[in-house]
Amino acid sequence: MTLARILFVEDDVNLGFVIRDTLENVPFRVTHCTTGPEAWEAFQAGPFDVCLLDVMLPQSDGFTLARQIRSVNTQVPILFLSALANKEDRLQGLRLGADDYLTKPFSIEELILKINVFLRRTVNHQPQSLPADIKLDRQNLTLTINEQVQALTYREANVLAYFLDRPNTLVRRDDLLRAVWGDDDYFMGRSLDVFISRLRKRLAQVPSIRIDNVHGVGFILRRS
C-alpha cells in the first residue's frame, strides 16, 4: 500500500510530536519540519499529497511558505494550522491559495477527516458540456480557457464543478457550503466568497459564463 505523503510544518516540539505520531498511525507518511526554510527545502524534494502549515514559524512564516509552494504548485492542498484566529488572518491564508484553515486548539479527528477529504478528491470526473473555448479537467484540476491552461486548487475545482452541474440554476450558499466544505458556518461562508472571487477572475475571459450573486440567497452560474 502506498501511503499518502504529508508535509507537516510545526515549530512547537510537543504539539508537533503528538500530531506527527497520530498521523503516522492513520497511517500517513509524514515529513515534519520546524522552520519555513526547512519546509521549503523538503517540499522541493517532495512530492507531497497534502501540506499542513503552521503560520508562526521561525525564520520564514507559513504565509511566506504558502506563497513559495503556490509559485510552483497550485494543486497540492494546503491546510493552515494556526493559533491566529482572527478573520483577517484566516482570509489572508485563503487568498494565498490555501484550501482550508484550522485554528488551534483543534480536534485531531477533524484534521484527519479534512486530510482524507482532500485525498479522496471526490469531485465528479464526468466531462461537462461546455463552450468550445473552456474545458474543466476535474481529475487533473486544470481549467483551459482559449487554449491557456490554468491549474486550480482542490477547492476551486470543487466549487466550479458544483456550479457546472447546475447551470442557470439558483445555488444556495448553505447547500454549496455543505457540499464542498461539509459545514455552513460563518467563517466557511467568508471562505466561499474568496473562492467565488478567484473563479470570477479566472472566468472573466469567457463572456458566455459568469457567476451572479443572488442577494442573501446564493449564486447562479449563467451560461449563454
Secondary structure, DSSP 4 states (H G I P E B T S, - for coil): -PPPEEEEE---HHHHHHHHHHHHTTT-EEEEESSHHHHHHHHHT---SEEEE-SS-SSS-HHHHHHHHHHH-SSS-EEEEES--SHHHHHHHHHTT-SEEEESS--HHHHHHHHHHHHHT-S--------TTEEEETTTTEEEETTEEEEPPHHHHHHHHHHHTSTTSEEEHHHHHHHHTS---HHHHHHHHHHHHHHHHHHTT-TTEEEEEETTTEEEEEE-
